[in-house]
Every structure is written in C-alpha cells, then in structure tokens.
C-alpha cells in the first residue's frame, strides 16, 4: 500500500471528524484494522476497498491509485 493511500484515508476520515473507531464501525471492521490500514501495514481486501470507496463517495481510483 502506498503512503499516498494512507494519507488519503486519514484525510477522508478527518473530513468527517471520525475517529478510527467511528470509521471501523461504518466499515464493519475492527479499529485495529483501520489503524493498520492507516499505517500501511495492511492492504484492504477488494470488498473492503469498495466499501471504503462507497462510504466516502469517491471513485475507488481516487482513494487507492497513485
């Protein structure tokens, strides 16, 4: 995972004033999963990537592609 994705995920979350726990609840994952995503230690599965895209109302390419 690129650091650019990590930064975009944090920005998307911050724009909504969500904590990692808030985002995790919205996505149906643990807070630890969100933390790992944001630190670049975990690559999301394809279904999770699409959930993130839909949640933030952005094309998947805008979040995951450099």
CHARMM-style PDB file with segment names, atoms N, HN, CA, C and O in Angstrom:
ATOM      1  N   UNK     1       0.851  -1.175   0.000  1.00  0.00      PROA
ATOM      2  CA  UNK     1       0.000   0.000   0.000  1.00  0.00      PROA
ATOM      3  C   UNK     1       0.892   1.232   0.000  1.00  0.00      PROA
ATOM      4  O   UNK     1       1.927   1.270   0.666  1.00  0.00      PROA
ATOM      5  N   UNK     2       0.481   2.217  -0.742  1.00  0.00      PROA
ATOM      6  HN  UNK     2      -0.359   2.187  -1.283  1.00  0.00      PROA
ATOM      7  CA  UNK     2       1.284   3.426  -0.832  1.00  0.00      PROA
ATOM      8  C   UNK     2       0.993   4.357   0.333  1.00  0.00      PROA
ATOM      9  O   UNK     2      -0.090   4.334   0.916  1.00  0.00      PROA
ATOM     10  N   UNK     3       1.982   5.172   0.656  1.00  0.00      PROA
ATOM     11  HN  UNK     3       2.863   5.190   0.182  1.00  0.00      PROA
ATOM     12  CA  UNK     3       1.761   6.152   1.717  1.00  0.00      PROA
ATOM     13  C   UNK     3       0.719   7.176   1.289  1.00  0.00      PROA
ATOM     14  O   UNK     3       0.045   7.788   2.117  1.00  0.00      PROA
ATOM     15  N   UNK     4       0.603   7.348  -0.036  1.00  0.00      PROA
ATOM     16  HN  UNK     4       1.151   6.851  -0.709  1.00  0.00      PROA
ATOM     17  CA  UNK     4      -0.403   8.282  -0.543  1.00  0.00      PROA
ATOM     18  C   UNK     4      -1.807   7.801  -0.168  1.00  0.00      PROA
ATOM     19  O   UNK     4      -2.653   8.600   0.234  1.00  0.00      PROA
ATOM     20  N   UNK     5      -2.054   6.480  -0.304  1.00  0.00      PROA
ATOM     21  HN  UNK     5      -1.366   5.832  -0.631  1.00  0.00      PROA
ATOM     22  CA  UNK     5      -3.352   5.927   0.117  1.00  0.00      PROA
ATOM     23  C   UNK     5      -3.565   6.175   1.595  1.00  0.00      PROA
ATOM     24  O   UNK     5      -4.645   6.588   2.019  1.00  0.00      PROA
ATOM     25  N   UNK     6      -2.530   5.921   2.375  1.00  0.00      PROA
ATOM     26  HN  UNK     6      -1.653   5.585   2.031  1.00  0.00      PROA
ATOM     27  CA  UNK     6      -2.631   6.098   3.819  1.00  0.00      PROA
ATOM     28  C   UNK     6      -3.053   7.531   4.123  1.00  0.00      PROA
ATOM     29  O   UNK     6      -3.954   7.759   4.931  1.00  0.00      PROA
ATOM     30  N   UNK     7      -2.403   8.494   3.476  1.00  0.00      PROA
ATOM     31  HN  UNK     7      -1.672   8.308   2.819  1.00  0.00      PROA
ATOM     32  CA  UNK     7      -2.730   9.893   3.713  1.00  0.00      PROA
ATOM     33  C   UNK     7      -4.153  10.216   3.266  1.00  0.00      PROA
ATOM     34  O   UNK     7      -4.862  10.960   3.944  1.00  0.00      PROA
ATOM     35  N   UNK     8      -4.576   9.662   2.129  1.00  0.00      PROA
ATOM     36  HN  UNK     8      -4.000   9.058   1.579  1.00  0.00      PROA
ATOM     37  CA  UNK     8      -5.931   9.936   1.645  1.00  0.00      PROA
ATOM     38  C   UNK     8      -6.977   9.350   2.581  1.00  0.00      PROA
ATOM     39  O   UNK     8      -8.013   9.974   2.814  1.00  0.00      PROA
ATOM     40  N   UNK     9      -6.728   8.173   3.116  1.00  0.00      PROA
ATOM     41  HN  UNK     9      -5.886   7.667   2.927  1.00  0.00      PROA
ATOM     42  CA  UNK     9      -7.678   7.573   4.041  1.00  0.00      PROA
ATOM     43  C   UNK     9      -7.810   8.424   5.308  1.00  0.00      PROA
ATOM     44  O   UNK     9      -8.918   8.660   5.789  1.00  0.00      PROA
ATOM     45  N   UNK    10      -6.691   8.876   5.835  1.00  0.00      PROA
ATOM     46  HN  UNK    10      -5.791   8.685   5.444  1.00  0.00      PROA
ATOM     47  CA  UNK    10      -6.727   9.739   7.026  1.00  0.00      PROA
ATOM     48  C   UNK    10      -7.463  11.042   6.742  1.00  0.00      PROA
ATOM     49  O   UNK    10      -8.239  11.517   7.572  1.00  0.00      PROA
ATOM     50  N   UNK    11      -7.219  11.617   5.569  1.00  0.00      PROA
ATOM     51  HN  UNK    11      -6.589  11.231   4.895  1.00  0.00      PROA
ATOM     52  CA  UNK    11      -7.880  12.873   5.195  1.00  0.00      PROA
ATOM     53  C   UNK    11      -9.387  12.665   5.076  1.00  0.00      PROA
ATOM     54  O   UNK    11     -10.174  13.464   5.583  1.00  0.00      PROA
ATOM     55  N   UNK    12      -9.780  11.588   4.403  1.00  0.00      PROA
ATOM     56  HN  UNK    12      -9.140  10.939   3.991  1.00  0.00      PROA
ATOM     57  CA  UNK    12     -11.216  11.295   4.264  1.00  0.00      PROA
ATOM     58  C   UNK    12     -11.873  11.156   5.634  1.00  0.00      PROA
ATOM     59  O   UNK    12     -12.964  11.677   5.869  1.00  0.00      PROA
ATOM     60  N   UNK    13     -11.204  10.458   6.517  1.00  0.00      PROA
ATOM     61  HN  UNK    13     -10.318  10.036   6.326  1.00  0.00      PROA
ATOM     62  CA  UNK    13     -11.743  10.251   7.871  1.00  0.00      PROA
ATOM     63  C   UNK    13     -11.810  11.585   8.623  1.00  0.00      PROA
ATOM     64  O   UNK    13     -12.805  11.883   9.283  1.00  0.00      PROA
ATOM     65  N   UNK    14     -10.753  12.372   8.518  1.00  0.00      PROA
ATOM     66  HN  UNK    14      -9.945  12.130   7.982  1.00  0.00      PROA
ATOM     67  CA  UNK    14     -10.697  13.655   9.228  1.00  0.00      PROA
ATOM     68  C   UNK    14     -11.754  14.626   8.716  1.00  0.00      PROA
ATOM     69  O   UNK    14     -12.306  15.406   9.492  1.00  0.00      PROA
ATOM     70  N   UNK    15     -12.039  14.583   7.415  1.00  0.00      PROA
ATOM     71  HN  UNK    15     -11.591  13.948   6.786  1.00  0.00      PROA
ATOM     72  CA  UNK    15     -13.055  15.470   6.837  1.00  0.00      PROA
ATOM     73  C   UNK    15     -14.421  15.242   7.474  1.00  0.00      PROA
ATOM     74  O   UNK    15     -15.258  16.145   7.505  1.00  0.00      PROA
ATOM     75  N   UNK    16     -14.638  14.053   7.972  1.00  0.00      PROA
ATOM     76  HN  UNK    16     -13.958  13.320   7.947  1.00  0.00      PROA
ATOM     77  CA  UNK    16     -15.922  13.742   8.620  1.00  0.00      PROA
ATOM     78  C   UNK    16     -15.835  13.799  10.135  1.00  0.00      PROA
ATOM     79  O   UNK    16     -16.804  13.504  10.834  1.00  0.00      PROA
ATOM     80  N   UNK    17     -14.674  14.179  10.633  1.00  0.00      PROA
ATOM     81  HN  UNK    17     -13.887  14.419  10.064  1.00  0.00      PROA
ATOM     82  CA  UNK    17     -14.477  14.244  12.085  1.00  0.00      PROA
ATOM     83  C   UNK    17     -14.697  12.893  12.753  1.00  0.00      PROA
ATOM     84  O   UNK    17     -15.223  12.817  13.864  1.00  0.00      PROA
ATOM     85  N   UNK    18     -14.293  11.835  12.071  1.00  0.00      PROA
ATOM     86  HN  UNK    18     -13.866  11.897  11.169  1.00  0.00      PROA
ATOM     87  CA  UNK    18     -14.460  10.487  12.606  1.00  0.00      PROA
ATOM     88  C   UNK    18     -13.180  10.025  13.273  1.00  0.00      PROA
ATOM     89  O   UNK    18     -12.077  10.337  12.824  1.00  0.00      PROA
ATOM     90  N   UNK    19     -13.345   9.288  14.336  1.00  0.00      PROA
ATOM     91  HN  UNK    19     -14.242   9.035  14.700  1.00  0.00      PROA
ATOM     92  CA  UNK    19     -12.218   8.596  14.948  1.00  0.00      PROA
ATOM     93  C   UNK    19     -11.980   7.316  14.157  1.00  0.00      PROA
ATOM     94  O   UNK    19     -12.773   6.955  13.288  1.00  0.00      PROA
ATOM     95  N   UNK    20     -10.891   6.640  14.463  1.00  0.00      PROA
ATOM     96  HN  UNK    20     -10.247   6.933  15.169  1.00  0.00      PROA
ATOM     97  CA  UNK    20     -10.655   5.339  13.837  1.00  0.00      PROA
ATOM     98  C   UNK    20     -11.776   4.378  14.208  1.00  0.00      PROA
ATOM     99  O   UNK    20     -12.191   3.558  13.389  1.00  0.00      PROA
ATOM    100  N   UNK    21     -12.261   4.477  15.426  1.00  0.00      PROA
ATOM    101  HN  UNK    21     -11.924   5.143  16.091  1.00  0.00      PROA
ATOM    102  CA  UNK    21     -13.361   3.604  15.870  1.00  0.00      PROA
ATOM    103  C   UNK    21     -14.634   3.900  15.078  1.00  0.00      PROA
ATOM    104  O   UNK    21     -15.372   2.981  14.724  1.00  0.00      PROA
ATOM    105  N   UNK    22     -14.890   5.172  14.801  1.00  0.00      PROA
ATOM    106  HN  UNK    22     -14.290   5.918  15.089  1.00  0.00      PROA
ATOM    107  CA  UNK    22     -16.071   5.541  14.011  1.00  0.00      PROA
ATOM    108  C   UNK    22     -15.987   4.938  12.612  1.00  0.00      PROA
ATOM    109  O   UNK    22     -16.954   4.361  12.114  1.00  0.00      PROA
ATOM    110  N   UNK    23     -14.831   5.077  11.990  1.00  0.00      PROA
ATOM    111  HN  UNK    23     -14.046   5.546  12.395  1.00  0.00      PROA
ATOM    112  CA  UNK    23     -14.652   4.534  10.649  1.00  0.00      PROA
ATOM    113  C   UNK    23     -14.781   3.016  10.672  1.00  0.00      PROA
ATOM    114  O   UNK    23     -15.421   2.429   9.800  1.00  0.00      PROA
ATOM    115  N   UNK    24     -14.186   2.398  11.647  1.00  0.00      PROA
ATOM    116  HN  UNK    24     -13.666   2.875  12.355  1.00  0.00      PROA
ATOM    117  CA  UNK    24     -14.264   0.938  11.767  1.00  0.00      PROA
ATOM    118  C   UNK    24     -15.713   0.476  11.865  1.00  0.00      PROA
ATOM    119  O   UNK    24     -16.104  -0.500  11.225  1.00  0.00      PROA
ATOM    120  N   UNK    25     -16.502   1.174  12.662  1.00  0.00      PROA
ATOM    121  HN  UNK    25     -16.185   1.967  13.182  1.00  0.00      PROA
ATOM    122  CA  UNK    25     -17.914   0.821  12.813  1.00  0.00      PROA
ATOM    123  C   UNK    25     -18.651   0.957  11.482  1.00  0.00      PROA
ATOM    124  O   UNK    25     -19.458   0.098  11.128  1.00  0.00      PROA
ATOM    125  N   UNK    26     -18.378   2.025  10.751  1.00  0.00      PROA
ATOM    126  HN  UNK    26     -17.723   2.723  11.039  1.00  0.00      PROA
ATOM    127  CA  UNK    26     -19.024   2.244   9.461  1.00  0.00      PROA
ATOM    128  C   UNK    26     -18.662   1.155   8.454  1.00  0.00      PROA
ATOM    129  O   UNK    26     -19.476   0.777   7.611  1.00  0.00      PROA
ATOM    130  N   UNK    27     -17.426   0.654   8.554  1.00  0.00      PROA
ATOM    131  HN  UNK    27     -16.765   0.961   9.239  1.00  0.00      PROA
ATOM    132  CA  UNK    27     -16.944  -0.341   7.598  1.00  0.00      PROA
ATOM    133  C   UNK    27     -17.200  -1.779   8.041  1.00  0.00      PROA
ATOM    134  O   UNK    27     -17.084  -2.713   7.247  1.00  0.00      PROA
ATOM    135  N   UNK    28     -17.551  -1.948   9.316  1.00  0.00      PROA
ATOM    136  HN  UNK    28     -17.645  -1.190   9.961  1.00  0.00      PROA
ATOM    137  CA  UNK    28     -17.770  -3.299   9.829  1.00  0.00      PROA
ATOM    138  C   UNK    28     -16.482  -4.052  10.083  1.00  0.00      PROA
ATOM    139  O   UNK    28     -16.421  -5.272   9.927  1.00  0.00      PROA
ATOM    140  N   UNK    29     -15.440  -3.309  10.478  1.00  0.00      PROA
ATOM    141  HN  UNK    29     -15.489  -2.319  10.604  1.00  0.00      PROA
ATOM    142  CA  UNK    29     -14.147  -3.916  10.807  1.00  0.00      PROA
ATOM    143  C   UNK    29     -13.725  -3.432  12.189  1.00  0.00      PROA
ATOM    144  O   UNK    29     -14.401  -2.597  12.792  1.00  0.00      PROA
ATOM    145  N   UNK    30     -12.624  -3.948  12.684  1.00  0.00      PROA
ATOM    146  HN  UNK    30     -12.075  -4.626  12.194  1.00  0.00      PROA
ATOM    147  CA  UNK    30     -12.129  -3.522  13.990  1.00  0.00      PROA
ATOM    148  C   UNK    30     -11.354  -2.209  13.863  1.00  0.00      PROA
ATOM    149  O   UNK    30     -10.897  -1.846  12.779  1.00  0.00      PROA
ATOM    150  N   UNK    31     -11.216  -1.518  14.968  1.00  0.00      PROA
ATOM    151  HN  UNK    31     -11.586  -1.812  15.849  1.00  0.00      PROA
ATOM    152  CA  UNK    31     -10.409  -0.294  14.989  1.00  0.00      PROA
ATOM    153  C   UNK    31      -8.964  -0.624  14.653  1.00  0.00      PROA
ATOM    154  O   UNK    31      -8.265   0.176  14.031  1.00  0.00      PROA
ATOM    155  N   UNK    32      -8.521  -1.802  15.065  1.00  0.00      PROA
ATOM    156  HN  UNK    32      -9.088  -2.452  15.570  1.00  0.00      PROA
ATOM    157  CA  UNK    32      -7.154  -2.213  14.774  1.00  0.00      PROA
ATOM    158  C   UNK    32      -6.933  -2.353  13.258  1.00  0.00      PROA
ATOM    159  O   UNK    32      -5.844  -2.071  12.758  1.00  0.00      PROA
ATOM    160  N   UNK    33      -7.969  -2.789  12.539  1.00  0.00      PROA
ATOM    161  HN  UNK    33      -8.853  -3.018  12.946  1.00  0.00      PROA
ATOM    162  CA  UNK    33      -7.860  -2.884  11.081  1.00  0.00      PROA
ATOM    163  C   UNK    33      -7.689  -1.497  10.473  1.00  0.00      PROA
ATOM    164  O   UNK    33      -6.849  -1.302   9.595  1.00  0.00      PROA
ATOM    165  N   UNK    34      -8.476  -0.542  10.935  1.00  0.00      PROA
ATOM    166  HN  UNK    34      -9.158  -0.701  11.649  1.00  0.00      PROA
ATOM    167  CA  UNK    34      -8.350   0.836  10.430  1.00  0.00      PROA
ATOM    168  C   UNK    34      -6.970   1.380  10.755  1.00  0.00      PROA
ATOM    169  O   UNK    34      -6.332   2.016   9.916  1.00  0.00      PROA
ATOM    170  N   UNK    35      -6.514   1.131  11.964  1.00  0.00      PROA
ATOM    171  HN  UNK    35      -7.032   0.614  12.645  1.00  0.00      PROA
ATOM    172  CA  UNK    35      -5.188   1.597  12.363  1.00  0.00      PROA
ATOM    173  C   UNK    35      -4.109   0.992  11.450  1.00  0.00      PROA
ATOM    174  O   UNK    35      -3.200   1.697  11.010  1.00  0.00      PROA
ATOM    175  N   UNK    36      -4.212  -0.299  11.172  1.00  0.00      PROA
ATOM    176  HN  UNK    36      -4.950  -0.871  11.529  1.00  0.00      PROA
ATOM    177  CA  UNK    36      -3.236  -0.963  10.298  1.00  0.00      PROA
ATOM    178  C   UNK    36      -3.308  -0.407   8.874  1.00  0.00      PROA
ATOM    179  O   UNK    36      -2.276  -0.230   8.227  1.00  0.00      PROA
ATOM    180  N   UNK    37      -4.529  -0.128   8.379  1.00  0.00      PROA
ATOM    181  HN  UNK    37      -5.367  -0.272   8.905  1.00  0.00      PROA
ATOM    182  CA  UNK    37      -4.679   0.476   7.058  1.00  0.00      PROA
ATOM    183  C   UNK    37      -3.988   1.832   7.006  1.00  0.00      PROA
ATOM    184  O   UNK    37      -3.268   2.137   6.055  1.00  0.00      PROA
ATOM    185  N   UNK    38      -4.212   2.638   8.028  1.00  0.00      PROA
ATOM    186  HN  UNK    38      -4.797   2.391   8.800  1.00  0.00      PROA
ATOM    187  CA  UNK    38      -3.662   3.989   8.047  1.00  0.00      PROA
ATOM    188  C   UNK    38      -2.147   4.002   8.225  1.00  0.00      PROA
ATOM    189  O   UNK    38      -1.486   4.961   7.827  1.00  0.00      PROA
ATOM    190  N   UNK    39      -1.602   2.966   8.809  1.00  0.00      PROA
ATOM    191  HN  UNK    39      -2.139   2.187   9.132  1.00  0.00      PROA
ATOM    192  CA  UNK    39      -0.146   2.896   8.987  1.00  0.00      PROA
ATOM    193  C   UNK    39       0.529   2.164   7.840  1.00  0.00      PROA
ATOM    194  O   UNK    39       1.753   2.033   7.813  1.00  0.00      PROA
ATOM    195  N   UNK    40      -0.280   1.679   6.882  1.00  0.00      PROA
ATOM    196  HN  UNK    40      -1.274   1.785   6.905  1.00  0.00      PROA
ATOM    197  CA  UNK    40       0.284   0.999   5.736  1.00  0.00      PROA
ATOM    198  C   UNK    40       0.736  -0.420   6.015  1.00  0.00      PROA
ATOM    199  O   UNK    40       1.517  -0.983   5.248  1.00  0.00      PROA
ATOM    200  N   UNK    41       0.257  -1.006   7.101  1.00  0.00      PROA
ATOM    201  HN  UNK    41      -0.378  -0.549   7.724  1.00  0.00      PROA
ATOM    202  CA  UNK    41       0.648  -2.369   7.466  1.00  0.00      PROA
ATOM    203  C   UNK    41      -0.343  -3.417   6.972  1.00  0.00      PROA
ATOM    204  O   UNK    41      -0.127  -4.614   7.161  1.00  0.00      PROA
ATOM    205  N   UNK    42      -1.417  -2.976   6.346  1.00  0.00      PROA
ATOM    206  HN  UNK    42      -1.591  -2.003   6.192  1.00  0.00      PROA
ATOM    207  CA  UNK    42      -2.463  -3.905   5.907  1.00  0.00      PROA
ATOM    208  C   UNK    42      -3.053  -3.411   4.604  1.00  0.00      PROA
ATOM    209  O   UNK    42      -3.452  -2.252   4.491  1.00  0.00      PROA
ATOM    210  N   UNK    43      -3.107  -4.290   3.624  1.00  0.00      PROA
ATOM    211  HN  UNK    43      -2.783  -5.231   3.715  1.00  0.00      PROA
ATOM    212  CA  UNK    43      -3.761  -3.967   2.349  1.00  0.00      PROA
ATOM    213  C   UNK    43      -5.203  -4.442   2.428  1.00  0.00      PROA
ATOM    214  O   UNK    43      -5.450  -5.597   2.773  1.00  0.00      PROA
ATOM    215  N   UNK    44      -6.154  -3.581   2.117  1.00  0.00      PROA
ATOM    216  HN  UNK    44      -5.953  -2.642   1.836  1.00  0.00      PROA
ATOM    217  CA  UNK    44      -7.557  -3.988   2.233  1.00  0.00      PROA
ATOM    218  C   UNK    44      -7.921  -5.031   1.179  1.00  0.00      PROA
ATOM    219  O   UNK    44      -7.383  -5.035   0.072  1.00  0.00      PROA
ATOM    220  N   UNK    45      -8.832  -5.899   1.544  1.00  0.00      PROA
ATOM    221  HN  UNK    45      -9.269  -5.896   2.443  1.00  0.00      PROA
ATOM    222  CA  UNK    45      -9.388  -6.833   0.563  1.00  0.00      PROA
ATOM    223  C   UNK    45     -10.176  -6.014  -0.452  1.00  0.00      PROA
ATOM    224  O   UNK    45     -10.500  -4.851  -0.210  1.00  0.00      PROA
ATOM    225  N   UNK    46     -10.477  -6.624  -1.575  1.00  0.00      PROA
ATOM    226  HN  UNK    46     -10.214  -7.569  -1.772  1.00  0.00      PROA
ATOM    227  CA  UNK    46     -11.250  -5.925  -2.605  1.00  0.00      PROA
ATOM    228  C   UNK    46     -12.620  -5.491  -2.086  1.00  0.00      PROA
ATOM    229  O   UNK    46     -13.017  -4.350  -2.326  1.00  0.00      PROA
ATOM    230  N   UNK    47     -13.364  -6.362  -1.377  1.00  0.00      PROA
ATOM    231  HN  UNK    47     -13.042  -7.288  -1.182  1.00  0.00      PROA
ATOM    232  CA  UNK    47     -14.655  -5.907  -0.836  1.00  0.00      PROA
ATOM    233  C   UNK    47     -14.508  -4.731   0.134  1.00  0.00      PROA
ATOM    234  O   UNK    47     -15.329  -3.814   0.126  1.00  0.00      PROA
ATOM    235  N   UNK    48     -13.466  -4.758   0.966  1.00  0.00      PROA
ATOM    236  HN  UNK    48     -12.800  -5.503   0.972  1.00  0.00      PROA
ATOM    237  CA  UNK    48     -13.253  -3.653   1.902  1.00  0.00      PROA
ATOM    238  C   UNK    48     -12.889  -2.380   1.140  1.00  0.00      PROA
ATOM    239  O   UNK    48     -13.354  -1.296   1.491  1.00  0.00      PROA
ATOM    240  N   UNK    49     -12.080  -2.500   0.125  1.00  0.00      PROA
ATOM    241  HN  UNK    49     -11.702  -3.381  -0.160  1.00  0.00      PROA
ATOM    242  CA  UNK    49     -11.709  -1.330  -0.681  1.00  0.00      PROA
ATOM    243  C   UNK    49     -12.954  -0.689  -1.299  1.00  0.00      PROA
ATOM    244  O   UNK    49     -13.080   0.535  -1.318  1.00  0.00      PROA
ATOM    245  N   UNK    50     -13.868  -1.514  -1.800  1.00  0.00      PROA
ATOM    246  HN  UNK    50     -13.765  -2.508  -1.784  1.00  0.00      PROA
ATOM    247  CA  UNK    50     -15.103  -0.975  -2.376  1.00  0.00      PROA
ATOM    248  C   UNK    50     -15.989  -0.353  -1.296  1.00  0.00      PROA
ATOM    249  O   UNK    50     -16.642   0.659  -1.553  1.00  0.00      PROA
ATOM    250  N   UNK    51     -16.024  -0.929  -0.106  1.00  0.00      PROA
ATOM    251  HN  UNK    51     -15.493  -1.750   0.102  1.00  0.00      PROA
ATOM    252  CA  UNK    51     -16.817  -0.326   0.985  1.00  0.00      PROA
ATOM    253  C   UNK    51     -16.259   1.047   1.354  1.00  0.00      PROA
ATOM    254  O   UNK    51     -17.016   1.989   1.586  1.00  0.00      PROA
ATOM    255  N   UNK    52     -14.939   1.152   1.405  1.00  0.00      PROA
ATOM    256  HN  UNK    52     -14.325   0.386   1.217  1.00  0.00      PROA
ATOM    257  CA  UNK    52     -14.306   2.437   1.711  1.00  0.00      PROA
ATOM    258  C   UNK    52     -14.672   3.456   0.631  1.00  0.00      PROA
ATOM    259  O   UNK    52     -15.038   4.590   0.938  1.00  0.00      PROA
ATOM    260  N   UNK    53     -14.572   3.052  -0.609  1.00  0.00      PROA
ATOM    261  HN  UNK    53     -14.275   2.131  -0.858  1.00  0.00      PROA
ATOM    262  CA  UNK    53     -14.909   3.931  -1.733  1.00  0.00      PROA
ATOM    263  C   UNK    53     -16.349   4.422  -1.643  1.00  0.00      PROA
ATOM    264  O   UNK    53     -16.609   5.619  -1.766  1.00  0.00      PROA
ATOM    265  N   UNK    54     -17.282   3.499  -1.429  1.00  0.00      PROA
ATOM    266  HN  UNK    54     -17.070   2.527  -1.330  1.00  0.00      PROA
ATOM    267  CA  UNK    54     -18.702   3.879  -1.336  1.00  0.00      PROA
ATOM    268  C   UNK    54     -18.961   4.772  -0.126  1.00  0.00      PROA
ATOM    269  O   UNK    54     -19.709   5.745  -0.215  1.00  0.00      PROA
ATOM    270  N   UNK    55     -18.344   4.441   0.996  1.00  0.00      PROA
ATOM    271  HN  UNK    55     -17.735   3.651   1.069  1.00  0.00      PROA
ATOM    272  CA  UNK    55     -18.563   5.203   2.221  1.00  0.00      PROA
ATOM    273  C   UNK    55     -18.187   6.670   2.039  1.00  0.00      PROA
ATOM    274  O   UNK    55     -18.899   7.562   2.500  1.00  0.00      PROA
ATOM    275  N   UNK    56     -17.067   6.915   1.367  1.00  0.00      PROA
ATOM    276  HN  UNK    56     -16.488   6.190   0.993  1.00  0.00      PROA
ATOM    277  CA  UNK    56     -16.612   8.289   1.191  1.00  0.00      PROA
ATOM    278  C   UNK    56     -17.127   8.920  -0.099  1.00  0.00      PROA
ATOM    279  O   UNK    56     -16.835  10.081  -0.383  1.00  0.00      PROA
ATOM    280  N   UNK    57     -17.891   8.161  -0.876  1.00  0.00      PROA
ATOM    281  HN  UNK    57     -18.128   7.217  -0.645  1.00  0.00      PROA
ATOM    282  CA  UNK    57     -18.487   8.711  -2.089  1.00  0.00      PROA
ATOM    283  C   UNK    57     -17.471   9.141  -3.119  1.00  0.00      PROA
ATOM    284  O   UNK    57     -17.678  10.112  -3.846  1.00  0.00      PROA
ATOM    285  N   UNK    58     -16.372   8.412  -3.177  1.00  0.00      PROA
ATOM    286  HN  UNK    58     -16.204   7.623  -2.586  1.00  0.00      PROA
ATOM    287  CA  UNK    58     -15.315   8.734  -4.133  1.00  0.00      PROA
ATOM    288  C   UNK    58     -15.027   7.505  -4.969  1.00  0.00      PROA
ATOM    289  O   UNK    58     -15.168   6.377  -4.496  1.00  0.00      PROA
ATOM    290  N   UNK    59     -14.622   7.719  -6.214  1.00  0.00      PROA
ATOM    291  HN  UNK    59     -14.507   8.635  -6.598  1.00  0.00      PROA
ATOM    292  CA  UNK    59     -14.239   6.565  -7.029  1.00  0.00      PROA
ATOM    293  C   UNK    59     -13.081   5.823  -6.365  1.00  0.00      PROA
ATOM    294  O   UNK    59     -12.220   6.431  -5.729  1.00  0.00      PROA
ATOM    295  N   UNK    60     -13.075   4.531  -6.522  1.00  0.00      PROA
ATOM    296  HN  UNK    60     -13.774   4.037  -7.039  1.00  0.00      PROA
ATOM    297  CA  UNK    60     -12.027   3.731  -5.880  1.00  0.00      PROA
ATOM    298  C   UNK    60     -10.640   4.203  -6.328  1.00  0.00      PROA
ATOM    299  O   UNK    60      -9.684   4.157  -5.555  1.00  0.00      PROA
ATOM    300  N   UNK    61     -10.540   4.652  -7.569  1.00  0.00      PROA
ATOM    301  HN  UNK    61     -11.317   4.689  -8.197  1.00  0.00      PROA
ATOM    302  CA  UNK    61      -9.257   5.134  -8.079  1.00  0.00      PROA
ATOM    303  C   UNK    61      -8.773   6.383  -7.342  1.00  0.00      PROA
ATOM    304  O   UNK    61      -7.569   6.617  -7.229  1.00  0.00      PROA
ATOM    305  N   UNK    62      -9.705   7.172  -6.847  1.00  0.00      PROA
ATOM    306  HN  UNK    62     -10.683   6.982  -6.939  1.00  0.00      PROA
ATOM    307  CA  UNK    62      -9.336   8.397  -6.152  1.00  0.00      PROA
ATOM    308  C   UNK    62      -8.757   8.116  -4.769  1.00  0.00      PROA
ATOM    309  O   UNK    62      -8.079   8.963  -4.189  1.00  0.00      PROA
ATOM    310  N   UNK    63      -9.024   6.940  -4.253  1.00  0.00      PROA
ATOM    311  HN  UNK    63      -9.575   6.251  -4.724  1.00  0.00      PROA
ATOM    312  CA  UNK    63      -8.522   6.592  -2.927  1.00  0.00      PROA
ATOM    313  C   UNK    63      -7.300   5.684  -3.026  1.00  0.00      PROA
ATOM    314  O   UNK    63      -6.358   5.828  -2.247  1.00  0.00      PROA
ATOM    315  N   UNK    64      -7.308   4.753  -3.975  1.00  0.00      PROA
ATOM    316  HN  UNK    64      -8.074   4.636  -4.607  1.00  0.00      PROA
ATOM    317  CA  UNK    64      -6.301   3.697  -3.982  1.00  0.00      PROA
ATOM    318  C   UNK    64      -5.241   3.789  -5.060  1.00  0.00      PROA
ATOM    319  O   UNK    64      -4.242   3.074  -4.983  1.00  0.00      PROA
ATOM    320  N   UNK    65      -5.413   4.638  -6.063  1.00  0.00      PROA
ATOM    321  HN  UNK    65      -6.224   5.219  -6.125  1.00  0.00      PROA
ATOM    322  CA  UNK    65      -4.442   4.702  -7.141  1.00  0.00      PROA
ATOM    323  C   UNK    65      -3.611   5.965  -7.003  1.00  0.00      PROA
ATOM    324  O   UNK    65      -4.123   7.031  -6.659  1.00  0.00      PROA
ATOM    325  N   UNK    66      -2.325   5.829  -7.275  1.00  0.00      PROA
ATOM    326  HN  UNK    66      -1.909   4.964  -7.554  1.00  0.00      PROA
ATOM    327  CA  UNK    66      -1.427   6.995  -7.172  1.00  0.00      PROA
ATOM    328  C   UNK    66      -1.744   8.016  -8.227  1.00  0.00      PROA
ATOM    329  OT1 UNK    66      -1.093   9.058  -8.293  1.00  0.00      PROA
TER     330      UNK     66
END
